[in-house]
């Protein structure tokens, strides 16, 4: 694959993740703000800061969010 195509493809997962997070957090008028999602987002930021691979980052964010939801329910 050309370098340009690989660079564009590499940007797809972070863009999708950001879109999912904003859509889920914002929801209809920010009326249903979910703090567990914010914790998951913070996990993504920390893991990406330490250059964790994207699959590890996604699994980490999902795990943190799920565990927090389990503990608060």
C-alpha positions as CSV (number, residue, x, y, z in Angstrom):
1,X,0.0,0.0,0.0
2,X,1.2,3.5,-0.6
3,X,2.4,5.5,2.3
4,X,-0.4,8.0,2.0
5,X,-3.1,5.3,2.1
6,X,-1.5,3.7,5.2
7,X,-1.3,7.1,7.0
8,X,-5.0,7.7,6.3
9,X,-6.0,4.2,7.4
10,X,-4.0,4.7,10.6
11,X,-6.2,7.7,11.5
12,X,-9.5,5.8,11.1
13,X,-9.5,4.0,14.6
14,X,-8.8,7.1,16.6
15,X,-11.4,9.1,14.6
16,X,-14.0,6.4,15.1
17,X,-13.3,6.1,18.8
18,X,-13.6,9.9,19.2
19,X,-16.9,9.9,17.3
20,X,-18.3,7.1,19.4
21,X,-17.3,8.7,22.6
22,X,-18.6,12.2,21.7
23,X,-21.9,10.7,20.4
24,X,-22.3,8.5,23.5
25,X,-21.4,11.2,26.0
26,X,-23.2,14.1,24.4
27,X,-26.3,12.2,23.6
28,X,-29.4,14.3,23.4
29,X,-28.4,17.6,24.8
30,X,-25.9,16.3,27.4
31,X,-28.8,15.3,29.6
32,X,-27.5,11.8,30.2
33,X,-23.8,12.5,31.0
34,X,-22.2,9.2,32.0
35,X,-19.1,9.7,34.3
36,X,-18.0,6.1,33.7
37,X,-17.5,7.0,30.0
38,X,-15.3,9.9,31.1
39,X,-13.2,7.5,33.1
40,X,-12.9,5.3,30.0
41,X,-11.9,8.3,27.9
42,X,-9.2,9.2,30.5
43,X,-7.9,5.6,30.3
44,X,-7.6,6.1,26.5
45,X,-5.6,9.3,27.0
46,X,-3.3,7.7,29.5
47,X,-2.7,4.6,27.5
48,X,-2.1,6.5,24.3
49,X,0.3,8.8,26.1
50,X,2.4,5.8,27.0
51,X,2.1,4.6,23.3
52,X,0.0,1.5,24.0
53,X,-1.2,-0.1,20.8
54,X,-4.7,0.8,19.7
55,X,-6.3,-2.6,20.5
56,X,-4.8,-2.5,24.0
57,X,-6.1,1.0,24.4
58,X,-9.6,0.1,23.3
59,X,-9.7,-3.0,25.5
60,X,-8.4,-1.0,28.5
61,X,-11.0,1.7,28.1
62,X,-13.8,-0.8,27.7
63,X,-12.6,-2.7,30.8
64,X,-12.4,0.4,33.0
65,X,-15.8,1.6,31.9
66,X,-17.4,-1.8,32.4
67,X,-15.8,-2.3,35.8
68,X,-16.9,1.1,37.0
69,X,-20.5,0.5,35.8
70,X,-20.4,-2.9,37.5
71,X,-19.3,-1.3,40.8
72,X,-21.8,1.6,40.7
73,X,-24.8,-0.5,39.8
